[in-house]
Amino acid sequence: MNDAEKYFWTKQDGDVTRLGLTKDAQDELGNITYLDLPKVGDQVQAGETFASMEAEKAVSDMPSPVSGIVKEINPALKDDLDVLNGDWDQAWMLTLTTK
């Protein structure tokens, strides 16, 4: 299992894929204190760094598990990064158009 598969779950709906933190990632990283994501419209490549995170237990550049164009950033992240430490369906970061 590579880091992208260990740290991120994906949920595909047609040509849109939602990407979020797995429970393993939440446990290993601890509370996220800083997150730098690409902007809407940016291209993301599978296996390449798409996010930088600082957390209680680690600072990491995170590889994407999928390729695509950023369609949406989780709006809840603007106000509170703690959402990334919640249930998997709330701990999503972004959606990608993956045609």
VMD Tcl script that builds the backbone (N, CA, C; Angstrom):
set m [mol new atoms 297]
animate dup $m
set s [atomselect $m all]
$s set {name element resname resid chain x y z} {
  {N N MET 1 A 0.844 -1.178 0.000}
  {CA C MET 1 A 0.000 0.000 0.000}
  {C C MET 1 A 0.893 1.246 0.000}
  {N N ASN 2 A 0.665 2.168 -0.945}
  {CA C ASN 2 A 1.462 3.389 -0.967}
  {C C ASN 2 A 0.821 4.447 -0.064}
  {N N ASP 3 A 1.530 5.558 0.156}
  {CA C ASP 3 A 1.038 6.595 1.061}
  {C C ASP 3 A -0.303 7.165 0.606}
  {N N ALA 4 A -0.468 7.348 -0.702}
  {CA C ALA 4 A -1.725 7.904 -1.208}
  {C C ALA 4 A -2.894 6.992 -0.847}
  {N N GLU 5 A -2.707 5.692 -0.947}
  {CA C GLU 5 A -3.772 4.740 -0.613}
  {C C GLU 5 A -3.978 4.629 0.892}
  {N N LYS 6 A -2.907 4.784 1.655}
  {CA C LYS 6 A -2.988 4.680 3.104}
  {C C LYS 6 A -3.665 5.911 3.716}
  {N N TYR 7 A -3.357 7.076 3.191}
  {CA C TYR 7 A -3.804 8.323 3.794}
  {C C TYR 7 A -5.115 8.872 3.246}
  {N N PHE 8 A -5.496 8.464 2.034}
  {CA C PHE 8 A -6.670 9.069 1.409}
  {C C PHE 8 A -7.670 8.040 0.919}
  {N N TRP 9 A -8.933 8.340 1.131}
  {CA C TRP 9 A -9.999 7.563 0.520}
  {C C TRP 9 A -10.504 8.365 -0.671}
  {N N THR 10 A -11.052 7.660 -1.639}
  {CA C THR 10 A -11.673 8.316 -2.780}
  {C C THR 10 A -13.069 7.743 -2.976}
  {N N LYS 11 A -13.958 8.591 -3.434}
  {CA C LYS 11 A -15.314 8.169 -3.744}
  {C C LYS 11 A -15.662 8.777 -5.101}
  {N N GLN 12 A -15.870 7.909 -6.083}
  {CA C GLN 12 A -16.135 8.364 -7.437}
  {C C GLN 12 A -17.634 8.385 -7.715}
  {N N ASP 13 A -18.082 9.462 -8.370}
  {CA C ASP 13 A -19.468 9.608 -8.798}
  {C C ASP 13 A -19.415 10.161 -10.217}
  {N N GLY 14 A -19.518 9.260 -11.202}
  {CA C GLY 14 A -19.366 9.677 -12.593}
  {C C GLY 14 A -17.928 10.100 -12.845}
  {N N ASP 15 A -17.751 11.330 -13.349}
  {CA C ASP 15 A -16.390 11.807 -13.618}
  {C C ASP 15 A -15.870 12.726 -12.511}
  {N N VAL 16 A -16.498 12.657 -11.337}
  {CA C VAL 16 A -16.069 13.455 -10.188}
  {C C VAL 16 A -15.630 12.509 -9.069}
  {N N THR 17 A -14.470 12.788 -8.495}
  {CA C THR 17 A -13.940 11.982 -7.399}
  {C C THR 17 A -13.717 12.873 -6.187}
  {N N ARG 18 A -14.271 12.461 -5.054}
  {CA C ARG 18 A -14.044 13.163 -3.782}
  {C C ARG 18 A -12.875 12.480 -3.083}
  {N N LEU 19 A -12.023 13.287 -2.472}
  {CA C LEU 19 A -10.814 12.788 -1.832}
  {C C LEU 19 A -10.798 13.252 -0.381}
  {N N GLY 20 A -10.556 12.326 0.549}
  {CA C GLY 20 A -10.525 12.685 1.960}
  {C C GLY 20 A -9.523 11.870 2.748}
  {N N LEU 21 A -9.368 12.226 4.013}
  {CA C LEU 21 A -8.415 11.553 4.904}
  {C C LEU 21 A -9.003 10.269 5.476}
  {N N THR 22 A -8.208 9.208 5.461}
  {CA C THR 22 A -8.619 7.951 6.082}
  {C C THR 22 A -8.452 8.035 7.593}
  {N N LYS 23 A -9.058 7.101 8.282}
  {CA C LYS 23 A -8.898 7.000 9.732}
  {C C LYS 23 A -7.439 6.735 10.091}
  {N N ASP 24 A -6.750 5.902 9.289}
  {CA C ASP 24 A -5.322 5.645 9.523}
  {C C ASP 24 A -4.525 6.944 9.484}
  {N N ALA 25 A -4.816 7.796 8.518}
  {CA C ALA 25 A -4.113 9.075 8.406}
  {C C ALA 25 A -4.414 9.958 9.607}
  {N N GLN 26 A -5.682 10.011 10.003}
  {CA C GLN 26 A -6.066 10.811 11.165}
  {C C GLN 26 A -5.304 10.347 12.411}
  {N N ASP 27 A -5.238 9.030 12.593}
  {CA C ASP 27 A -4.553 8.473 13.765}
  {C C ASP 27 A -3.054 8.739 13.720}
  {N N GLU 28 A -2.453 8.581 12.543}
  {CA C GLU 28 A -1.004 8.736 12.429}
  {C C GLU 28 A -0.558 10.193 12.501}
  {N N LEU 29 A -1.338 11.090 11.919}
  {CA C LEU 29 A -0.946 12.492 11.866}
  {C C LEU 29 A -1.330 13.279 13.117}
  {N N GLY 30 A -2.423 12.911 13.751}
  {CA C GLY 30 A -2.952 13.720 14.849}
  {C C GLY 30 A -3.738 14.895 14.281}
  {N N ASN 31 A -4.048 15.860 15.125}
  {CA C ASN 31 A -4.833 17.012 14.689}
  {C C ASN 31 A -4.083 17.827 13.640}
  {N N ILE 32 A -4.773 18.158 12.569}
  {CA C ILE 32 A -4.198 18.963 11.499}
  {C C ILE 32 A -4.215 20.421 11.941}
  {N N THR 33 A -3.061 21.091 11.861}
  {CA C THR 33 A -2.969 22.489 12.271}
  {C C THR 33 A -2.769 23.432 11.087}
  {N N TYR 34 A -2.337 22.908 9.946}
  {CA C TYR 34 A -2.117 23.725 8.746}
  {C C TYR 34 A -2.330 22.841 7.529}
  {N N LEU 35 A -2.967 23.404 6.503}
  {CA C LEU 35 A -3.216 22.655 5.277}
  {C C LEU 35 A -3.107 23.591 4.092}
  {N N ASP 36 A -2.289 23.211 3.116}
  {CA C ASP 36 A -2.143 23.976 1.880}
  {C C ASP 36 A -2.598 23.086 0.734}
  {N N LEU 37 A -3.737 23.444 0.130}
  {CA C LEU 37 A -4.318 22.676 -0.968}
  {C C LEU 37 A -4.209 23.446 -2.272}
  {N N PRO 38 A -4.339 22.738 -3.404}
  {CA C PRO 38 A -4.381 23.452 -4.681}
  {C C PRO 38 A -5.669 24.264 -4.774}
  {N N LYS 39 A -5.730 25.146 -5.760}
  {CA C LYS 39 A -6.911 25.974 -5.972}
  {C C LYS 39 A -7.850 25.317 -6.983}
  {N N VAL 40 A -9.118 25.719 -6.958}
  {CA C VAL 40 A -10.080 25.248 -7.949}
  {C C VAL 40 A -9.525 25.571 -9.342}
  {N N GLY 41 A -9.559 24.568 -10.208}
  {CA C GLY 41 A -9.031 24.714 -11.566}
  {C C GLY 41 A -7.620 24.181 -11.744}
  {N N ASP 42 A -6.906 23.938 -10.638}
  {CA C ASP 42 A -5.545 23.394 -10.722}
  {C C ASP 42 A -5.576 21.928 -11.122}
  {N N GLN 43 A -4.544 21.490 -11.825}
  {CA C GLN 43 A -4.369 20.098 -12.225}
  {C C GLN 43 A -3.621 19.353 -11.116}
  {N N VAL 44 A -4.086 18.156 -10.795}
  {CA C VAL 44 A -3.440 17.289 -9.802}
  {C C VAL 44 A -3.074 15.990 -10.511}
  {N N GLN 45 A -1.865 15.495 -10.255}
  {CA C GLN 45 A -1.402 14.247 -10.863}
  {C C GLN 45 A -1.255 13.157 -9.806}
  {N N ALA 46 A -1.742 11.976 -10.115}
  {CA C ALA 46 A -1.602 10.838 -9.202}
  {C C ALA 46 A -0.130 10.610 -8.892}
  {N N GLY 47 A 0.171 10.404 -7.625}
  {CA C GLY 47 A 1.537 10.132 -7.185}
  {C C GLY 47 A 2.369 11.372 -6.922}
  {N N GLU 48 A 1.879 12.539 -7.339}
  {CA C GLU 48 A 2.604 13.783 -7.110}
  {C C GLU 48 A 1.987 14.540 -5.936}
  {N N THR 49 A 2.792 15.356 -5.272}
  {CA C THR 49 A 2.333 16.126 -4.124}
  {C C THR 49 A 1.209 17.066 -4.529}
  {N N PHE 50 A 0.116 17.017 -3.794}
  {CA C PHE 50 A -0.984 17.939 -4.046}
  {C C PHE 50 A -1.321 18.771 -2.808}
  {N N ALA 51 A -0.836 18.357 -1.637}
  {CA C ALA 51 A -1.153 19.071 -0.403}
  {C C ALA 51 A 0.031 19.005 0.553}
  {N N SER 52 A 0.177 20.077 1.320}
  {CA C SER 52 A 1.142 20.104 2.418}
  {C C SER 52 A 0.351 20.240 3.704}
  {N N MET 53 A 0.708 19.415 4.689}
  {CA C MET 53 A -0.006 19.396 5.963}
  {C C MET 53 A 0.964 19.491 7.115}
  {N N GLU 54 A 0.538 20.219 8.130}
  {CA C GLU 54 A 1.230 20.182 9.410}
  {C C GLU 54 A 0.222 19.647 10.413}
  {N N ALA 55 A 0.696 18.726 11.234}
  {CA C ALA 55 A -0.162 18.117 12.237}
  {C C ALA 55 A 0.630 17.930 13.519}
  {N N GLU 56 A -0.044 17.473 14.566}
  {CA C GLU 56 A 0.603 17.268 15.861}
  {C C GLU 56 A 1.819 16.355 15.759}
  {N N LYS 57 A 1.713 15.317 14.929}
  {CA C LYS 57 A 2.738 14.283 14.913}
  {C C LYS 57 A 3.627 14.300 13.673}
  {N N ALA 58 A 3.302 15.127 12.664}
  {CA C ALA 58 A 4.084 15.083 11.429}
  {C C ALA 58 A 3.841 16.321 10.575}
  {N N VAL 59 A 4.822 16.614 9.737}
  {CA C VAL 59 A 4.687 17.592 8.665}
  {C C VAL 59 A 4.889 16.793 7.393}
  {N N SER 60 A 3.952 16.892 6.458}
  {CA C SER 60 A 4.005 16.013 5.298}
  {C C SER 60 A 3.587 16.712 4.015}
  {N N ASP 61 A 4.257 16.345 2.928}
  {CA C ASP 61 A 3.781 16.640 1.581}
  {C C ASP 61 A 3.058 15.380 1.146}
  {N N MET 62 A 1.803 15.529 0.750}
  {CA C MET 62 A 0.961 14.372 0.498}
  {C C MET 62 A 0.771 14.111 -0.998}
  {N N PRO 63 A 0.987 12.852 -1.430}
  {CA C PRO 63 A 0.776 12.499 -2.833}
  {C C PRO 63 A -0.700 12.200 -3.111}
  {N N SER 64 A -1.158 12.605 -4.278}
  {CA C SER 64 A -2.548 12.360 -4.651}
  {C C SER 64 A -2.729 10.921 -5.130}
  {N N PRO 65 A -3.845 10.290 -4.755}
  {CA C PRO 65 A -4.121 8.942 -5.252}
  {C C PRO 65 A -4.731 8.939 -6.659}
  {N N VAL 66 A -5.177 10.096 -7.137}
  {CA C VAL 66 A -5.828 10.191 -8.451}
  {C C VAL 66 A -5.383 11.454 -9.177}
  {N N SER 67 A -5.597 11.466 -10.494}
  {CA C SER 67 A -5.334 12.646 -11.315}
  {C C SER 67 A -6.650 13.327 -11.655}
  {N N GLY 68 A -6.605 14.633 -11.815}
  {CA C GLY 68 A -7.790 15.362 -12.231}
  {C C GLY 68 A -7.621 16.853 -12.034}
  {N N ILE 69 A -8.705 17.571 -12.287}
  {CA C ILE 69 A -8.733 19.018 -12.114}
  {C C ILE 69 A -9.596 19.322 -10.891}
  {N N VAL 70 A -9.071 20.159 -9.996}
  {CA C VAL 70 A -9.788 20.489 -8.768}
  {C C VAL 70 A -11.094 21.204 -9.114}
  {N N LYS 71 A -12.184 20.633 -8.652}
  {CA C LYS 71 A -13.517 21.182 -8.904}
  {C C LYS 71 A -14.031 21.953 -7.693}
  {N N GLU 72 A -13.746 21.432 -6.482}
  {CA C GLU 72 A -14.276 22.035 -5.256}
  {C C GLU 72 A -13.352 21.732 -4.083}
  {N N ILE 73 A -13.225 22.710 -3.194}
  {CA C ILE 73 A -12.528 22.526 -1.921}
  {C C ILE 73 A -13.608 22.475 -0.841}
  {N N ASN 74 A -13.459 21.594 0.128}
  {CA C ASN 74 A -14.424 21.500 1.223}
  {C C ASN 74 A -14.555 22.871 1.889}
  {N N PRO 75 A -15.723 23.517 1.789}
  {CA C PRO 75 A -15.884 24.862 2.360}
  {C C PRO 75 A -15.715 24.901 3.878}
  {N N ALA 76 A -15.953 23.798 4.564}
  {CA C ALA 76 A -15.800 23.760 6.023}
  {C C ALA 76 A -14.350 23.967 6.454}
  {N N LEU 77 A -13.395 23.710 5.560}
  {CA C LEU 77 A -11.976 23.851 5.907}
  {C C LEU 77 A -11.566 25.311 6.096}
  {N N LYS 78 A -12.315 26.234 5.515}
  {CA C LYS 78 A -11.991 27.662 5.672}
  {C C LYS 78 A -12.090 28.081 7.125}
  {N N ASP 79 A -13.047 27.518 7.847}
  {CA C ASP 79 A -13.315 27.926 9.220}
  {C C ASP 79 A -12.670 27.040 10.267}
  {N N ASP 80 A -12.463 25.758 9.938}
  {CA C ASP 80 A -12.017 24.835 10.979}
  {C C ASP 80 A -11.377 23.589 10.369}
  {N N LEU 81 A -10.067 23.457 10.494}
  {CA C LEU 81 A -9.373 22.272 9.980}
  {C C LEU 81 A -9.710 21.023 10.780}
  {N N ASP 82 A -10.318 21.192 11.956}
  {CA C ASP 82 A -10.667 20.051 12.787}
  {C C ASP 82 A -11.667 19.121 12.100}
  {N N VAL 83 A -12.366 19.627 11.079}
  {CA C VAL 83 A -13.282 18.773 10.323}
  {C C VAL 83 A -12.534 17.573 9.738}
  {N N LEU 84 A -11.231 17.726 9.486}
  {CA C LEU 84 A -10.424 16.631 8.939}
  {C C LEU 84 A -10.179 15.521 9.956}
  {N N ASN 85 A -10.485 15.776 11.203}
  {CA C ASN 85 A -10.314 14.768 12.246}
  {C C ASN 85 A -11.628 14.074 12.584}
  {N N GLY 86 A -12.665 14.356 11.806}
  {CA C GLY 86 A -13.976 13.796 12.078}
  {C C GLY 86 A -14.248 12.536 11.281}
  {N N ASP 87 A -15.537 12.209 11.171}
  {CA C ASP 87 A -15.965 11.036 10.417}
  {C C ASP 87 A -15.497 11.140 8.976}
  {N N TRP 88 A -15.255 9.995 8.358}
  {CA C TRP 88 A -14.652 9.979 7.023}
  {C C TRP 88 A -15.464 10.772 6.014}
  {N N ASP 89 A -16.794 10.747 6.096}
  {CA C ASP 89 A -17.598 11.457 5.106}
  {C C ASP 89 A -17.536 12.969 5.283}
  {N N GLN 90 A -17.095 13.440 6.451}
  {CA C GLN 90 A -16.894 14.868 6.682}
  {C C GLN 90 A -15.436 15.280 6.459}
  {N N ALA 91 A -14.518 14.325 6.527}
  {CA C ALA 91 A -13.083 14.599 6.450}
  {C C ALA 91 A -12.589 14.616 5.006}
  {N N TRP 92 A -13.378 15.246 4.132}
  {CA C TRP 92 A -12.939 15.333 2.741}
  {C C TRP 92 A -12.270 16.680 2.487}
  {N N MET 93 A -11.365 16.671 1.530}
  {CA C MET 93 A -10.590 17.870 1.228}
  {C C MET 93 A -11.068 18.554 -0.046}
  {N N LEU 94 A -11.206 17.737 -1.092}
  {CA C LEU 94 A -11.544 18.337 -2.372}
  {C C LEU 94 A -12.205 17.321 -3.291}
  {N N THR 95 A -12.803 17.841 -4.352}
  {CA C THR 95 A -13.312 16.991 -5.405}
  {C C THR 95 A -12.552 17.325 -6.682}
  {N N LEU 96 A -12.369 16.303 -7.494}
  {CA C LEU 96 A -11.651 16.433 -8.764}
  {C C LEU 96 A -12.515 15.953 -9.902}
  {N N THR 97 A -12.442 16.640 -11.023}
  {CA C THR 97 A -13.016 16.122 -12.256}
  {C C THR 97 A -11.968 15.205 -12.839}
  {N N THR 98 A -12.322 13.942 -13.053}
  {CA C THR 98 A -11.313 12.924 -13.397}
  {C C THR 98 A -11.555 12.302 -14.772}
  {N N LYS 99 A -12.115 13.057 -15.708}
  {CA C LYS 99 A -12.354 12.522 -17.055}
  {C C LYS 99 A -11.060 12.140 -17.716}
}
mol reanalyze $m
mol bondsrecalc $m
mol representation Tube
mol addrep $m
